[in-house]
Amino acid sequence: MKGSLVLFDIDNTLLNTGGAGRIAMERAFADVFAVDGALAGVEFQGHTDRSVYLHTLGLHGLPDGGADVYQTFVDRYHALLSRYLPLHQGHLKPGVPALLHLLRDAGALLSLQTGNFREGAGQKLEHYGIARHFEGGGFGDNLADRPALVREAMRQFRGRFSGPVYVIGDTPADMISARANGAFAIGVATGEHRRDELTAADADLVFSDMADVAATMAALTALAAPAAR
């Protein structure tokens, strides 16, 4: 894994906040736009926070107030997220802390390709004690396109990784984003999507979870071997 770049999704791949993120965003819509229950029926899986924001505005016929209103919303969301994270029973996904340690010890660079706003991503990772493992990444602040998240993360590490790029996520959108950027697509069925759905999205590997850290590392390493290509 030395020299590889490993890009993780956050929600339902690394951790689950117990609903804190969704509740904070729904409350932010109520506070900024005076719309209660704004996120009813709105799908988060595989989407960026920016795209969720825009979709919800359209759903309720709300005008796009421009950059100032958007920033007001984002700031309110982050204030609420910091309040709600400790109040909800979230958890890290199986095997995550040990796998992150092993990847770093093996010389891999760890970063993010997440639909979360940058600050929100940092809050979640800090709260669950794994922020120190990651550097930079692609975030959902101004990007509505999932493949663009991977491109942005790869751009930041240009010249620093010599091995393959892995994208690890729990949705078909993560697999599609990996393929669009020539990266290995690694699915983990720890969210709402089943193994067969991730396989159908052209994943190179699919795990039920990453609890068996040694087996996960072995499979990732083997995938990059010349014979696997």
C-alpha positions as a Markdown table, in Angstrom:
| # | Residue | x | y | z |
|---|---|---|---|---|
| 1 | Met | 0.0 | 0.0 | 0.0 |
| 2 | Lys | 3.0 | 2.3 | 0.1 |
| 3 | Gly | 2.5 | 5.3 | -2.0 |
| 4 | Ser | -1.2 | 4.6 | -2.5 |
| 5 | Leu | -3.9 | 7.3 | -2.0 |
| 6 | Val | -7.0 | 6.0 | -0.2 |
| 7 | Leu | -10.1 | 8.3 | -0.3 |
| 8 | Phe | -12.9 | 7.5 | 2.2 |
| 9 | Asp | -16.5 | 8.5 | 2.3 |
| 10 | Ile | -17.6 | 9.4 | 5.8 |
| 11 | Asp | -21.3 | 8.8 | 6.6 |
| 12 | Asn | -22.1 | 5.0 | 6.8 |
| 13 | Thr | -18.6 | 4.2 | 5.6 |
| 14 | Leu | -16.4 | 5.4 | 8.5 |
| 15 | Leu | -19.2 | 6.2 | 11.0 |
| 16 | Asn | -22.8 | 6.8 | 11.7 |
| 17 | Thr | -23.8 | 9.9 | 13.7 |
| 18 | Gly | -27.1 | 8.5 | 14.9 |
| 19 | Gly | -29.0 | 11.0 | 12.8 |
| 20 | Ala | -27.3 | 14.1 | 14.2 |
| 21 | Gly | -26.3 | 15.4 | 10.8 |
| 22 | Arg | -29.8 | 15.2 | 9.3 |
| 23 | Ile | -31.4 | 16.7 | 12.3 |
| 24 | Ala | -29.0 | 19.6 | 12.4 |
| 25 | Met | -29.6 | 20.3 | 8.7 |
| 26 | Glu | -33.4 | 20.1 | 9.0 |
| 27 | Arg | -33.2 | 22.5 | 12.0 |
| 28 | Ala | -31.0 | 24.9 | 9.9 |
| 29 | Phe | -33.7 | 25.0 | 7.2 |
| 30 | Ala | -36.2 | 25.8 | 9.9 |
| 31 | Asp | -34.1 | 28.6 | 11.4 |
| 32 | Val | -32.9 | 30.2 | 8.1 |
| 33 | Phe | -35.9 | 29.6 | 5.9 |
| 34 | Ala | -38.8 | 29.1 | 8.4 |
| 35 | Val | -39.6 | 25.7 | 6.8 |
| 36 | Asp | -40.3 | 22.9 | 9.3 |
| 37 | Gly | -39.7 | 19.3 | 8.1 |
| 38 | Ala | -37.9 | 20.5 | 5.1 |
| 39 | Leu | -36.0 | 17.3 | 4.6 |
| 40 | Ala | -38.9 | 14.9 | 4.6 |
| 41 | Gly | -38.3 | 12.4 | 1.8 |
| 42 | Val | -35.0 | 14.0 | 0.8 |
| 43 | Glu | -32.3 | 11.4 | 0.0 |
| 44 | Phe | -28.8 | 12.0 | 1.4 |
| 45 | Gln | -27.1 | 8.8 | 0.3 |
| 46 | Gly | -24.6 | 9.5 | -2.5 |
| 47 | His | -25.4 | 13.2 | -2.6 |
| 48 | Thr | -23.3 | 16.2 | -1.5 |
| 49 | Asp | -24.5 | 18.7 | 1.2 |
| 50 | Arg | -24.5 | 21.4 | -1.5 |
| 51 | Ser | -26.8 | 19.3 | -3.7 |
| 52 | Val | -29.1 | 18.5 | -0.8 |
| 53 | Tyr | -29.4 | 22.2 | 0.0 |
| 54 | Leu | -30.2 | 23.2 | -3.6 |
| 55 | His | -32.7 | 20.3 | -4.1 |
| 56 | Thr | -34.5 | 21.2 | -0.8 |
| 57 | Leu | -34.8 | 24.9 | -1.9 |
| 58 | Gly | -36.4 | 23.7 | -5.1 |
| 59 | Leu | -38.6 | 21.2 | -3.4 |
| 60 | His | -40.2 | 24.0 | -1.3 |
| 61 | Gly | -40.1 | 26.7 | -3.9 |
| 62 | Leu | -37.6 | 28.7 | -1.9 |
| 63 | Pro | -35.5 | 31.3 | -3.8 |
| 64 | Asp | -31.7 | 30.9 | -4.0 |
| 65 | Gly | -30.6 | 33.9 | -2.0 |
| 66 | Gly | -27.1 | 33.7 | -3.3 |
| 67 | Ala | -23.8 | 33.2 | -1.5 |
| 68 | Asp | -24.6 | 35.2 | 1.6 |
| 69 | Val | -27.8 | 33.2 | 2.4 |
| 70 | Tyr | -26.0 | 30.0 | 1.6 |
| 71 | Gln | -23.2 | 30.9 | 4.0 |
| 72 | Thr | -25.7 | 31.8 | 6.7 |
| 73 | Phe | -27.3 | 28.4 | 6.3 |
| 74 | Val | -24.0 | 26.6 | 6.4 |
| 75 | Asp | -22.8 | 28.4 | 9.5 |
| 76 | Arg | -26.1 | 27.7 | 11.2 |
| 77 | Tyr | -25.9 | 24.0 | 10.3 |
| 78 | His | -22.4 | 23.7 | 11.7 |
| 79 | Ala | -23.4 | 25.4 | 15.0 |
| 80 | Leu | -26.3 | 23.0 | 15.3 |
| 81 | Leu | -24.2 | 19.9 | 14.3 |
| 82 | Ser | -21.7 | 20.7 | 17.1 |
| 83 | Arg | -24.6 | 20.8 | 19.5 |
| 84 | Tyr | -26.3 | 17.6 | 18.3 |
| 85 | Leu | -23.3 | 15.3 | 17.8 |
| 86 | Pro | -22.8 | 14.6 | 21.6 |
| 87 | Leu | -26.6 | 14.1 | 22.0 |
| 88 | His | -27.0 | 11.2 | 19.6 |
| 89 | Gln | -25.8 | 7.6 | 19.9 |
| 90 | Gly | -23.6 | 7.3 | 16.9 |
| 91 | His | -20.6 | 5.0 | 16.3 |
| 92 | Leu | -17.6 | 4.1 | 14.2 |
| 93 | Lys | -18.1 | 1.3 | 11.7 |
| 94 | Pro | -16.6 | -2.1 | 12.5 |
| 95 | Gly | -12.8 | -2.2 | 12.1 |
| 96 | Val | -12.4 | 1.4 | 11.1 |
| 97 | Pro | -9.8 | 2.6 | 13.7 |
| 98 | Ala | -7.6 | -0.4 | 13.3 |
| 99 | Leu | -7.8 | -0.3 | 9.5 |
| 100 | Leu | -6.8 | 3.4 | 9.4 |
| 101 | His | -3.8 | 2.7 | 11.6 |
| 102 | Leu | -2.7 | -0.2 | 9.4 |
| 103 | Leu | -3.1 | 1.8 | 6.2 |
| 104 | Arg | -1.0 | 4.6 | 7.5 |
| 105 | Asp | 1.7 | 2.2 | 8.8 |
| 106 | Ala | 1.8 | 0.6 | 5.4 |
| 107 | Gly | 2.6 | 4.0 | 3.8 |
| 108 | Ala | -0.7 | 4.9 | 2.3 |
| 109 | Leu | -1.9 | 8.5 | 2.2 |
| 110 | Leu | -5.4 | 8.9 | 3.7 |
| 111 | Ser | -7.8 | 11.5 | 2.5 |
| 112 | Leu | -11.6 | 12.1 | 2.0 |
| 113 | Gln | -14.1 | 12.2 | -0.8 |
| 114 | Thr | -17.2 | 13.2 | 1.1 |
| 115 | Gly | -20.4 | 15.0 | 0.4 |
| 116 | Asn | -20.1 | 16.7 | 3.8 |
| 117 | Phe | -19.3 | 20.4 | 4.1 |
| 118 | Arg | -15.6 | 20.6 | 5.0 |
| 119 | Glu | -16.2 | 21.9 | 8.5 |
| 120 | Gly | -19.0 | 19.4 | 9.1 |
| 121 | Ala | -16.7 | 16.5 | 8.0 |
| 122 | Gly | -14.1 | 17.7 | 10.5 |
| 123 | Gln | -16.6 | 17.9 | 13.3 |
| 124 | Lys | -17.7 | 14.4 | 12.7 |
| 125 | Leu | -14.2 | 13.0 | 12.5 |
| 126 | Glu | -13.1 | 14.9 | 15.6 |
| 127 | His | -16.1 | 13.7 | 17.6 |
| 128 | Tyr | -15.4 | 10.1 | 16.8 |
| 129 | Gly | -11.6 | 10.4 | 17.3 |
| 130 | Ile | -10.3 | 9.7 | 13.8 |
| 131 | Ala | -9.6 | 13.1 | 12.4 |
| 132 | Arg | -5.8 | 12.8 | 12.8 |
| 133 | His | -5.7 | 10.1 | 10.2 |
| 134 | Phe | -6.8 | 12.3 | 7.3 |
| 135 | Glu | -5.4 | 15.1 | 5.2 |
| 136 | Gly | -7.4 | 17.3 | 2.8 |
| 137 | Gly | -9.9 | 15.9 | 0.4 |
| 138 | Gly | -12.9 | 16.7 | -1.7 |
| 139 | Phe | -15.9 | 18.2 | 0.1 |
| 140 | Gly | -19.5 | 19.1 | -0.6 |
| 141 | Asp | -19.3 | 22.9 | 0.1 |
| 142 | Asn | -19.3 | 24.0 | -3.6 |
| 143 | Leu | -19.5 | 20.7 | -5.5 |
| 144 | Ala | -22.7 | 19.0 | -6.4 |
| 145 | Asp | -21.0 | 16.3 | -8.5 |
| 146 | Arg | -19.6 | 13.3 | -6.7 |
| 147 | Pro | -16.9 | 12.5 | -9.2 |
| 148 | Ala | -15.6 | 16.0 | -8.8 |
| 149 | Leu | -14.9 | 15.2 | -5.1 |
| 150 | Val | -12.5 | 12.5 | -6.1 |
| 151 | Arg | -10.9 | 14.7 | -8.7 |
| 152 | Glu | -10.3 | 17.4 | -6.2 |
| 153 | Ala | -8.8 | 15.1 | -3.7 |
| 154 | Met | -6.5 | 13.6 | -6.3 |
| 155 | Arg | -5.5 | 17.1 | -7.4 |
| 156 | Gln | -4.4 | 18.0 | -3.9 |
| 157 | Phe | -2.1 | 15.0 | -3.7 |
| 158 | Arg | -0.7 | 15.3 | -7.3 |
| 159 | Gly | 3.0 | 14.4 | -7.1 |
| 160 | Arg | 2.7 | 12.9 | -3.7 |
| 161 | Phe | 1.3 | 9.4 | -4.4 |
| 162 | Ser | 3.0 | 6.9 | -6.6 |
| 163 | Gly | 0.6 | 3.9 | -6.2 |
| 164 | Pro | -3.0 | 3.4 | -7.1 |
| 165 | Val | -6.0 | 5.4 | -5.9 |
| 166 | Tyr | -8.7 | 3.7 | -3.9 |
| 167 | Val | -12.2 | 5.1 | -3.3 |
| 168 | Ile | -14.0 | 3.5 | -0.4 |
| 169 | Gly | -17.6 | 4.1 | 0.1 |
| 170 | Asp | -21.1 | 2.7 | 0.9 |
| 171 | Thr | -23.1 | 3.9 | -2.2 |
| 172 | Pro | -23.2 | 3.2 | -5.9 |
| 173 | Ala | -22.3 | 6.9 | -6.4 |
| 174 | Asp | -19.0 | 6.3 | -4.7 |
| 175 | Met | -18.3 | 3.4 | -7.1 |
| 176 | Ile | -19.2 | 5.5 | -10.1 |
| 177 | Ser | -17.0 | 8.3 | -8.8 |
| 178 | Ala | -14.1 | 6.0 | -8.5 |
| 179 | Arg | -14.5 | 4.6 | -12.1 |
| 180 | Ala | -14.8 | 8.1 | -13.5 |
| 181 | Asn | -11.4 | 8.9 | -12.1 |
| 182 | Gly | -9.5 | 5.7 | -12.9 |
| 183 | Ala | -9.5 | 4.6 | -9.2 |
| 184 | Phe | -10.2 | 1.3 | -7.6 |
| 185 | Ala | -13.9 | 1.2 | -6.4 |
| 186 | Ile | -14.2 | -0.4 | -3.0 |
| 187 | Gly | -17.7 | -0.9 | -1.6 |
| 188 | Val | -18.7 | -1.5 | 2.0 |
| 189 | Ala | -22.3 | -2.6 | 2.6 |
| 190 | Thr | -22.5 | -0.7 | 6.0 |
| 191 | Gly | -25.1 | 1.8 | 4.8 |
| 192 | Glu | -28.4 | 1.5 | 3.0 |
| 193 | His | -27.1 | -0.3 | -0.1 |
| 194 | Arg | -26.7 | -4.1 | -0.3 |
| 195 | Arg | -23.6 | -5.9 | -1.6 |
| 196 | Asp | -25.3 | -6.8 | -4.9 |
| 197 | Glu | -26.1 | -3.1 | -5.5 |
| 198 | Leu | -22.5 | -2.1 | -5.0 |
| 199 | Thr | -21.3 | -5.0 | -7.2 |
| 200 | Ala | -23.8 | -3.9 | -9.9 |
| 201 | Ala | -22.2 | -0.4 | -9.7 |
| 202 | Asp | -18.9 | -2.0 | -11.0 |
| 203 | Ala | -17.1 | -2.2 | -7.6 |
| 204 | Asp | -13.7 | -3.9 | -7.7 |
| 205 | Leu | -14.3 | -5.3 | -4.2 |
| 206 | Val | -17.3 | -5.3 | -1.9 |
| 207 | Phe | -17.1 | -6.0 | 1.9 |
| 208 | Ser | -20.0 | -6.6 | 4.2 |
| 209 | Asp | -17.9 | -4.5 | 6.6 |
| 210 | Met | -14.3 | -3.9 | 7.5 |
| 211 | Ala | -14.3 | -5.8 | 10.8 |
| 212 | Asp | -11.8 | -8.3 | 9.6 |
| 213 | Val | -9.0 | -5.8 | 9.2 |
| 214 | Ala | -6.3 | -8.3 | 8.2 |
| 215 | Ala | -8.5 | -9.7 | 5.4 |
| 216 | Thr | -9.5 | -6.2 | 4.3 |
| 217 | Met | -5.8 | -5.1 | 4.0 |
| 218 | Ala | -4.9 | -8.3 | 2.2 |
| 219 | Ala | -7.7 | -7.8 | -0.4 |
| 220 | Leu | -6.7 | -4.2 | -1.0 |
| 221 | Thr | -3.1 | -5.0 | -1.4 |
| 222 | Ala | -3.8 | -7.9 | -3.8 |
| 223 | Leu | -6.0 | -5.7 | -5.9 |
| 224 | Ala | -3.1 | -3.4 | -6.7 |
| 225 | Ala | -0.8 | -6.3 | -7.7 |
| 226 | Pro | 0.1 | -6.4 | -11.4 |
| 227 | Ala | -1.8 | -9.7 | -11.8 |
| 228 | Ala | -5.0 | -8.2 | -10.5 |
| 229 | Arg | -5.0 | -5.6 | -13.3 |
